[in-house]
Amino acid sequence: MKKALRILLLIPSLYLVIAPVWYSHWHNTKLCSKIEITIVDSADYHFVTERDIRNTILNKNGNPVGKTVKEINIEEIEETMSGYRELKTAEVFISIDGVLHIVGDQRTPVMRVMASNGGDYYIDDEGVVIRRRNLYTPRLHIVGGNVNISQAMLNGTSVLDTSIKNSILKDIFYLVDYIKRDDFWSAQIDQVFVDRYDEIDLIPRVGNHVIHLGSPGEFEMKLKYLRVFYDKVLPEVGWDRYKSISLAYKDQIVCKRR
């Protein structure tokens, strides 16, 4: 009786040891049936396509279809995917049915930068610079003028990183973020221009004038004053009355007539 009981207790123990070994062998010898690529938020942004990713994998890592799971180097494919700055994260795995899954999470752009040192870029909600690669252009606030994209930024360092010195892009990032989160200013402001003195002009969508913000400091208070001016004054005198509206001076709004 005791011997039979020991045997019964031994069976599940053997199963727990053997089953993982058998499954590992079975899975590793299974053939890859296809590549399935999923791009998160592909309906909102089109920075990278399934075709782009598929072609990159085939060119750099070879065609995994028809190979055994053991022959496919997941780490190398993940390394290839890390080259896509347009993706915030990328996950690579092989499911039990032999399908190689590649899941990419696209970055969320907040502004487009036309750099003075050349190049056309996007900056995402983490301050990471993305080079514009294709004709797809989401509707974003455009930043131009005296704005440079450094090599460190191109290598993946966020514009918000403390190691980035002498760049106005950090200030512009917070300015654009504020504008985007405000329904009125998001609809009103179209472009941000930086002059050679690192002072900022805002180009509105409505009204034939330029808003001279001056230095980016205290931009929230400056825009609050401007909102009152928009609500109380411009409807009375006309939106095209002034050539420029300056907020550069503390607690003042200085206008130049057309």
N, C-alpha and C positions, 0 to 999 in steps of 0.2 A: 504493500500500500504506500509506504513512504517512498519507495523507488519510483512508483508510478507518479506520485505527486511531484517528485523532483524533475521527472521528465516533462511533466506538464508545465512546470515553472520555467524549464530550460527553453522550451519552444519559443515563447515570445521574446526571450532574451536573444536567442539566435536570430530571430526575425529582425530585431532592432539593429543587429550588427550586419547581417547579410543584405537586407533590403537597400540601405543607402549605397552599398558597394555595387549591387546589381543595377540600381537606378542610374548611378553615375556612369557605369559602363554602357548601359543602354542609351543614355542621353548623349554621351560623347561620340558614339558610333552612329547616331542618327544623322541623316543628310539634311542640309539646309534646303528648304523648299522654295523660299522666296524672301525678298526684302520688303518690309513694310515700313514706310516713313510717315510719321505724324508730326505736323508742325502746329503747335499751339498758337491760337489767335491768327491763323492764316486768313480768316475772313476780314480782319482789321488791318493787318500789315502784310506786305509782300516783299520783305527784304531778301528772303531766300526761299527757293521753291524746292519741291520734292525732286524735280529733275536736276537742279543744281547739286543737291546732296547725293543723289544716286550716281551722277557722273563723277563726282569727286571721290566717292568710295571706290568705284570701279577702277578709276585711274590710279589712285594711290594705294589701295589695299587689295585690288583684284576682285574678281567676281566670287562671292562666297556661295552662291547657289550651286548645289551639287557636291559641295565639300561636306565632310563630317564636322560636327560641332567642335570636336577636338582640334581640327585643323584651322578653325577660325580664331584669329587673335582679336578678342574683344577690346583689349587695352589699346591696341594700335588703331582700331576704328574710332575709339573714344578720343584718342590723341588727334586724329584727323578732324573730328568734329569740333574739337576745341579751337581749331583755326578759324571757325566761323564767329567773328566778333558780333555778328548780328544775333546770335543766340545767347541768351543768358545762361541756360543750362542745356545739356544734351545727354540723354541716357541711351545706352546700347545694351540689349540683352537678347537672348534666344529663348523663345517660349517652348513649351513641351511639344508642340506640333512641328518644331523645326523652322519656325519663321524668325528671321533676324529682324528685330524691331529697333528702329531709330526714332527717338522722340525728342524733338527740339522745342524749346520754349523761347520764342522771339523776345527781343528787348522792346521796351515801350519808348518810342522817341518823344522828346518834349520840344525840341527845336532843331532847326536846320542852320548850319553855319557855312557861309561862303567866306573861306579864310583868305586873308590878304596875302599870305605866303603860298597860295595856290591850293586848290582842292575843294571838294564839296562834301560836307559831312553832316551826320546827325549826331545829336547827343541825347542819351536816354535818361530815364528817371533816376539812374544811379550816377550820372555824370560821365558815363563811358562814351567815348567817341567811336562812331561807326562810319566807315567810309561809304559814300554813296556809290553803289556798284551798278545799278540798273536804271531804267527809265521810270520806275515807280517812284512817285513823289507824294507822300501823305501831306495833308494840309497842316502845316505847322508855322509857328512864328519864325521868320527868317532873320538871322543875325549876320550883319556884314560890316565892312569898314576895317578898322585897325584891330583885327582879331587874328591871332596866330594859333595854329595847332602844332604843338611841340611833338618831338619824337616820342617822349615819354607817354603822351596821350595816345599816340598811334599804337604804342605797345600795350595799351590797356589800362594805364593809370588814370583813374577818374579825375576830372577837372576839379573835384571837391577835395582831393587828397592834399594834405598839408605839404607834401613834397613838391607840389606844383607852385613855383614861385613866379611873381611878376606877370600874372595872367588875370585879365579882367573877366575871364569866362566864368569863374566862380560867382562873381557878383551878378553877372548876366543870367546865370542859371537860376539864382534865387528870384531875380526880377521876373523872368519869364514864367517861373513856377507860380508866382503870385498872380501874374496876369491871367494865366490859364485857369486858376481856381476861382477867378472872379468872372461871373457871366458877362458883366458889362464890358470890362477891359479886354476880355478874351475876344469878344465880338468887335471891339473898337480898334485895338492895336494890331497892325499887320506886320510891321518890320521894326527891328532894333538896329540902329547904326552907331558905331563907335568911331569918334573922330581921333585925330592924332594926339590929342591931349587926354585920351581915355575918358572923354565925356560922352554922354549918351543922348542920342536923338531917337524919338519914337515917331514912326510914320503911321498915322491913323488910316482906317479904311473910309471913314466919313469925315468930310471937311478938308478943304484944300490948304492945310497948314502943317507945320512941323512942330512937334512938342520937344523942346529942349529940356531934357531932364537934368543935365549937368552931371555931376558925379553921382554914382549909384547909391551913395549913402542916403539913408532916410527916404528911400523911394516910396514906401507905403504912405507916409505923411504927405509927400508931394502929390501923389496920385489922389489922395483924399481931397486936397485943395482943388486939384484940377477937376474932380468930379463935381464939386460944388459950382465951379466956374462953368462947366458944361451944362449943368442943370439950370442955373440962374441967369447967366449972361449970354451965352451963345444963342439960345432961342430968341433972345430979344434983338441982338445986333446982327445975327446971321452967321452961319457956319463958315462962310468964306470971307468974313470981314478981315481976318488977321492972317498975316503971312507966317508968323511964328508965335508960339506961346512958350515962354521960358519959365521953368521952375527951379532954375539954378540958384536963386537967391533965397535965403532962409525966410520962410513965412511970407513970400511975395510971389505974385504972378505978373510977369512983364510981357506985354504983347507988342508986336510990331504990325502996324496996319499994312495992308496990301497996297 
